[in-house]
Amino acid sequence: MERPKQLGAGALARALTRRIGGELAAHENSARAPELSPADGEIDTALLDRAVAQALSRSTRIQEERAAAPACLAELLAQSPLDRETAVIVEPRYQTYTLASYTLERSWKAVFHDPGLARELARLARAIVLQADPRSCGGSAALADLEAYALAMEGNAQRVAGELRESSVSFVQARQVQEKGGADPDLAGRIDVLEASLRRDLRQFEAAHSLLDRSAATFRALGDRKQATYAIINRANVFVVQRDLQRAVSTLKKALPLVQDPWLDLCVRHNLISALAECGQAREASDLYDQSRSLYLQFSDPLTSCRRLWAEGLIAREIGEDLDSARELLSEATERLAEQGYGFDAALAGLDLVAVYAKQGKTDAVLGVASDLIRLFQMHNVQPEALAALRIVQDAAERRTLDLTVLAQAAELVRANQVIRSASAD
């Protein structure tokens, strides 16, 4: 389970510190010049006082902008796209680094229930960045970093929606803009983590691991334990897609003691539960799920709710003591995922559902379930590779050759065709 990480005011604070530090360093260098007279020392003191006053003024302004950001964003979202675009161009209160940062926070949260809204918010954040005054936020490099991050956020929303080709284009643009920045290592590390998720979904595993190595080094240098833990989770997800489940389990178990945030705790636990269930340790997965049940219920977004049902159904299927319950849970998870627009997850959950019937030896029932799933996916415009995978299952059931190997091949078809579809032309 992944959830984007919130962007606070840390980037702006660091940029402000660098700006003021540069001013003070310049004054200090001037003070060491041999031709200075005693009167110059008085000028330096006055300049220092002004620099401190300016810092305090900026800090107050940032706090005020932060407090106003929710209302400003609500005002923008209430307008039509055209009016919103005009407002950002002509209204100074919509042209701040702080508002762009807050908009990206909202984009992170939206991706779990509405990838389209998350993409729209990321684009809005970029539009705000393009209108912001570099003098108000640490310079043009700081703005370039935030613009690159907004493009990466847009790419992440596209990835979640299954639009991998479009996501790749967004990340190329993000890297191009990032070349103009370099002021904020924190944002650079976050972009690396986001792109690693894309590389994972594209099955470019070496690139994904390389990006995660770099982001982990960045977060260690910054002393950011929370972001470093996110990088560990992402690496475990790469191992899952590689089907190296034992390494995924080992990696997630190492991450669990590091977690302090409730949402991050749930991410680690959910991914560990799924990996344990799939690698033959369903009893351990069940125990961890029972320990995590109350934590799941703290988060009610649609994707988390669907994945909770999916994990519970997977455990029930692998333990094998209540396959009827497994069938009901996986069926509900599949339907909800398709309805919410998470076609890739819906396809894989649907194949897990079919596996329940295969375990029960109900080959005839598989035909009906596959047909129902095909209709469901067609209704919600789920990707064509999911339909192709289900038809493979359907054909195998008709020939009485359906087994878990066929289901594994069908799941691999879904994953592999995500890559092929992303690389195809419009």
C-alpha positions in Angstrom: 0.0 0.0 0.0 1.3 3.4 -0.9 0.3 6.8 0.0 2.0 10.0 -0.9 4.0 11.9 1.7 2.9 15.3 2.8 4.9 18.3 1.8 5.3 20.8 4.6 6.9 24.2 4.8 10.4 22.7 5.3 11.5 23.4 1.8 10.6 27.1 2.1 12.2 27.3 5.5 15.5 25.9 4.2 15.4 28.3 1.2 14.8 31.2 3.5 17.7 30.1 5.7 20.0 29.9 2.7 18.9 33.4 1.5 19.5 35.0 4.9 22.7 33.1 5.4 24.0 34.3 2.1 23.2 37.9 3.0 25.0 37.6 6.4 28.0 35.9 4.7 28.2 38.8 2.3 28.1 41.3 5.1 30.8 39.3 7.0 33.1 39.3 4.0 32.7 43.0 3.6 33.6 43.5 7.3 36.9 41.7 6.7 37.9 44.0 3.8 41.1 46.0 4.9 39.8 49.4 3.8 36.8 49.4 6.1 36.6 52.2 8.6 35.0 52.0 12.1 31.9 53.7 10.6 31.4 50.7 8.3 31.0 48.5 11.4 27.9 50.5 12.3 26.6 50.0 8.8 27.0 46.2 9.2 25.1 46.3 12.4 22.3 48.1 10.7 22.3 45.7 7.8 22.2 42.7 10.2 19.3 44.3 12.1 17.4 44.7 8.8 18.2 41.1 7.8 16.8 39.8 11.1 13.8 42.0 10.8 13.3 40.7 7.2 13.5 37.1 8.4 10.9 37.7 11.0 8.7 39.4 8.6 9.0 36.6 6.1 8.3 34.0 8.8 5.1 35.8 9.8 4.0 36.1 6.2 4.6 32.4 5.6 2.5 31.6 8.7 -0.3 33.8 7.4 -0.1 32.3 3.9 -0.3 28.8 5.4 -3.4 29.7 7.5 -5.1 31.2 4.4 -4.2 28.3 2.0 -7.2 26.1 2.6 -9.6 28.9 1.9 -7.7 30.0 -1.1 -7.7 26.5 -2.6 -11.4 26.1 -1.9 -12.1 29.4 -3.7 -10.1 28.2 -6.7 -11.8 24.8 -6.9 -15.2 26.4 -6.8 -14.4 28.2 -10.0 -14.6 26.8 -13.6 -11.2 25.7 -15.0 -11.0 28.8 -17.2 -11.9 31.2 -14.3 -9.4 29.3 -12.1 -6.6 29.8 -14.6 -7.4 33.5 -14.9 -7.6 33.9 -11.1 -4.1 32.4 -10.6 -2.7 34.8 -13.2 -4.2 38.0 -11.9 -4.7 37.5 -8.1 -1.6 37.9 -6.0 -3.1 35.8 -3.1 -3.1 32.8 -5.4 0.6 33.2 -6.4 2.4 31.9 -3.3 4.8 29.0 -2.8 2.9 28.1 0.3 -0.4 27.7 -1.6 1.3 25.5 -4.1 2.7 23.4 -1.4 -0.7 23.0 0.3 -2.3 22.1 -3.0 0.2 19.3 -3.5 -0.6 18.0 0.0 -4.2 17.8 -1.1 -3.2 16.1 -4.3 -1.4 13.4 -2.2 -4.6 12.7 -0.2 -6.9 12.8 -3.3 -4.9 10.1 -5.2 -6.4 7.4 -3.0 -10.0 8.2 -3.8 -9.8 10.1 -7.1 -6.7 10.0 -9.2 -8.3 12.4 -11.6 -8.7 15.0 -8.9 -5.1 14.4 -7.7 -3.8 15.1 -11.2 -5.9 18.3 -11.5 -4.6 19.5 -8.1 -1.0 18.8 -9.2 -1.5 20.8 -12.4 -3.0 23.6 -10.4 0.0 23.6 -8.0 2.3 23.9 -11.0 0.3 26.9 -12.4 0.6 28.6 -9.0 4.4 28.0 -9.0 4.7 29.6 -12.4 3.1 32.8 -11.1 5.0 33.0 -7.8 7.6 35.7 -7.2 11.1 34.1 -6.7 12.1 36.8 -4.3 9.3 35.7 -1.9 10.5 32.1 -1.5 14.2 31.6 -1.8 14.8 32.2 -5.4 14.1 30.7 -8.8 15.9 27.4 -7.9 13.4 26.8 -5.1 10.5 27.4 -7.4 12.0 25.1 -10.0 12.3 22.3 -7.4 8.6 22.8 -6.5 7.6 22.8 -10.1 9.5 19.6 -10.7 7.8 18.1 -7.7 4.3 19.1 -9.0 5.1 17.5 -12.3 6.2 14.3 -10.5 3.0 14.4 -8.5 1.0 14.6 -11.7 3.0 11.7 -13.0 2.2 9.7 -9.9 -1.5 10.3 -10.2 -1.3 9.2 -13.8 0.5 6.0 -12.7 -2.1 5.2 -10.1 -4.8 5.6 -12.8 -2.9 3.1 -15.0 -1.7 5.8 -17.5 1.9 4.7 -17.5 2.9 6.3 -20.8 1.5 9.7 -19.8 3.2 9.2 -16.4 6.5 8.7 -18.1 6.1 11.9 -20.0 5.4 13.8 -16.8 8.5 12.5 -15.1 10.7 13.4 -18.1 9.3 16.9 -17.8 10.0 16.9 -14.1 13.6 16.0 -14.6 14.1 18.7 -17.2 12.7 21.3 -14.8 14.7 19.9 -11.9 17.9 20.8 -13.8 17.0 24.4 -13.1 16.7 23.8 -9.4 18.8 21.8 -7.0 18.1 24.0 -4.0 16.1 21.4 -2.0 17.4 17.8 -1.5 14.2 16.8 0.3 12.1 17.4 -2.8 14.7 15.7 -5.0 14.5 12.6 -2.7 10.7 12.6 -2.9 10.8 12.8 -6.7 13.2 9.8 -6.7 10.8 7.8 -4.6 7.8 8.6 -6.9 9.7 7.8 -10.1 10.9 4.5 -8.5 7.2 3.5 -8.3 6.8 4.2 -12.0 9.9 2.3 -12.8 8.6 -0.6 -10.7 5.3 -0.6 -12.6 7.2 -0.5 -15.9 9.2 -3.5 -14.6 12.4 -1.5 -14.9 13.6 -3.0 -11.6 17.3 -2.0 -11.8 16.3 1.7 -12.3 13.8 1.5 -9.5 16.4 0.1 -7.0 18.9 2.7 -8.1 16.5 5.6 -7.5 15.6 4.1 -4.1 19.3 3.8 -3.2 19.8 7.5 -4.0 16.6 8.6 -2.1 17.6 6.6 0.9 21.0 8.2 1.0 19.4 11.7 0.7 16.9 11.1 3.6 19.7 9.6 5.8 21.8 12.7 5.2 18.8 14.9 6.1 18.0 12.8 9.1 14.4 12.3 7.8 13.5 8.9 9.3 9.9 9.1 8.0 10.8 9.6 4.4 13.6 7.0 4.7 11.0 4.5 5.9 8.8 5.3 2.8 11.8 4.4 0.6 12.1 1.1 2.4 8.4 0.4 1.8 8.8 1.2 -1.9 11.7 -1.1 -2.2 9.7 -3.9 -0.7 7.0 -3.2 -3.3 9.6 -3.7 -6.0 10.4 -7.1 -4.6 6.7 -8.0 -4.6 6.4 -7.1 -8.3 9.6 -9.1 -8.9 7.8 -12.0 -7.1 10.7 -12.1 -4.7 8.3 -12.4 -1.8 10.8 -13.6 0.9 12.9 -10.5 0.3 9.8 -8.3 0.5 8.8 -9.9 3.8 12.3 -9.4 5.2 12.5 -5.8 4.1 9.1 -5.0 5.5 9.9 -6.6 8.9 12.9 -4.4 9.1 10.8 -1.3 8.4 8.1 -2.1 11.0 10.1 -1.0 14.1 11.0 2.3 12.4 7.5 3.4 12.0 6.0 6.2 14.1 3.2 7.6 12.0 -0.1 5.6 12.0 -0.6 5.8 8.3 2.9 4.6 7.6 2.4 1.9 10.1 -0.7 0.7 8.2 1.3 0.8 4.9 4.0 -1.5 6.2 1.5 -3.9 7.9 -0.8 -4.1 4.9 2.1 -4.9 2.5 3.6 -7.4 4.9 0.2 -9.1 5.3 -0.2 -9.5 1.6 3.4 -10.7 1.1 3.1 -13.3 3.9 -0.2 -14.6 2.5 1.2 -15.0 -0.9 4.4 -16.7 0.1 2.9 -19.5 2.1 2.8 -17.9 5.6 -1.0 -17.3 5.8 -1.2 -18.0 9.5 1.3 -15.3 10.3 -0.5 -13.0 7.9 -3.7 -13.7 9.7 -2.2 -12.9 13.1 -0.8 -9.7 11.8 -4.1 -8.8 10.2 -6.0 -9.3 13.5 -3.4 -7.1 15.3 -3.9 -4.4 12.6 -7.7 -4.5 12.3 -8.3 -1.3 14.4 -5.6 0.5 12.5 -7.3 -0.3 9.1 -10.5 1.1 10.5 -8.9 4.5 11.2 -8.7 5.1 7.4 -11.9 5.1 5.4 -10.7 6.1 1.9 -12.0 3.8 -0.8 -8.7 2.3 -1.9 -7.7 1.4 1.7 -11.1 -0.1 2.3 -10.9 -2.2 -0.9 -7.4 -3.4 -0.1 -8.5 -4.4 3.4 -11.2 -6.6 2.0 -8.7 -8.0 -0.6 -6.1 -8.8 2.1 -8.7 -10.5 4.3 -10.0 -12.5 1.3 -6.5 -13.5 0.3 -5.7 -14.8 3.8 -9.0 -16.8 3.9 -8.2 -18.3 0.6 -4.7 -19.3 1.5 -5.7 -20.8 4.9 -8.4 -22.7 3.1 -10.8 -23.2 6.0 -13.5 -20.9 4.8 -13.4 -20.5 1.0 -16.9 -19.2 0.9 -15.9 -16.2 3.0 -12.8 -15.8 0.8 -15.0 -15.7 -2.2 -17.4 -13.1 -0.8 -14.5 -10.8 0.3 -12.6 -11.0 -2.9 -15.8 -10.5 -4.9 -16.7 -7.3 -3.0 -13.1 -6.0 -3.3 -13.0 -6.6 -7.0 -16.4 -4.9 -7.6 -15.4 -1.9 -5.5 -12.0 -1.5 -7.1 -13.6 -1.5 -10.6 -16.3 1.0 -9.6 -13.7 3.3 -8.1 -11.5 3.3 -11.3 -8.6 1.2 -10.0 -8.7 -1.2 -13.0 -5.2 -2.7 -12.5 -6.0 -3.7 -8.9 -9.5 -4.9 -9.9 -8.0 -7.2 -12.5 -5.6 -8.8 -10.0 -8.2 -9.1 -7.3 -10.6 -10.7 -9.8 -8.0 -13.3 -10.7 -7.5 -14.0 -6.9 -11.3 -14.5 -6.8 -11.2 -17.0 -9.7 -8.5 -18.9 -7.8 -10.9 -19.5 -5.0 -13.2 -21.4 -7.4 -10.3 -23.3 -8.7 -9.3 -24.4 -5.2 -12.9 -25.5 -4.7 -12.8 -27.5 -7.9 -15.7 -25.5 -9.3 -14.6 -25.3 -12.8 -18.1 -24.7 -14.1 -18.5 -21.8 -11.8 -15.3 -20.2 -13.1 -17.0 -19.7 -16.5 -19.8 -17.7 -14.9 -17.5 -15.7 -12.7 -15.2 -14.9 -15.6 -18.1 -13.8 -17.7 -19.4 -11.6 -14.8 -16.0 -10.0 -14.4 -15.7 -9.3 -18.1 -19.0 -7.5 -18.1 -18.0 -5.6 -14.9 -14.7 -4.5 -16.4 -16.3 -3.5 -19.7 -18.8 -1.4 -17.8 -16.1 0.5 -15.9 -13.6 0.7 -18.9 -11.0 -1.5 -17.2 -7.9 -1.9 -19.4 -8.0 -4.4 -22.3 -5.2 -6.6 -20.9 -7.5 -7.4 -17.9 -10.2 -8.6 -20.3 -7.6 -10.7 -22.2 -6.4 -12.3 -19.0 -9.9 -13.2 -18.0 -10.6 -14.7 -21.4 -7.5 -16.9 -21.0 -9.0 -18.1 -17.8 -12.4 -18.6 -19.4 -10.9 -20.7 -22.2 -8.9 -22.8 -19.8 -12.0 -23.5 -17.7 -13.9 -24.6 -20.9 -11.1 -27.0 -21.7 -11.0 -28.3 -18.1 -7.3 -27.2 -17.9 -7.6 -24.4 -15.4 -5.1 -24.5 -12.5 -3.1 -22.1 -10.4 -0.4 -22.0 -13.1 -2.8 -20.7 -15.6 -4.0 -18.1 -13.1 -0.4 -17.0 -12.4 0.2 -16.6 -16.2 -3.0 -14.5 -16.5 -1.9 -12.2 -13.6 1.6 -11.9 -15.3 -0.2 -10.9 -18.5 -1.9 -8.1 -16.7 1.3 -6.8 -15.2 3.3 -7.2 -18.4 0.7 -5.5 -20.7 0.7 -2.5 -18.4 4.3 -2.0 -19.7 3.4 -2.6 -23.3 0.4 -0.3 -23.2 2.4 2.5 -21.6 5.0 2.4 -24.3 2.6 2.5 -27.2 1.8 5.5 -29.2 -1.4 7.5 -29.0 
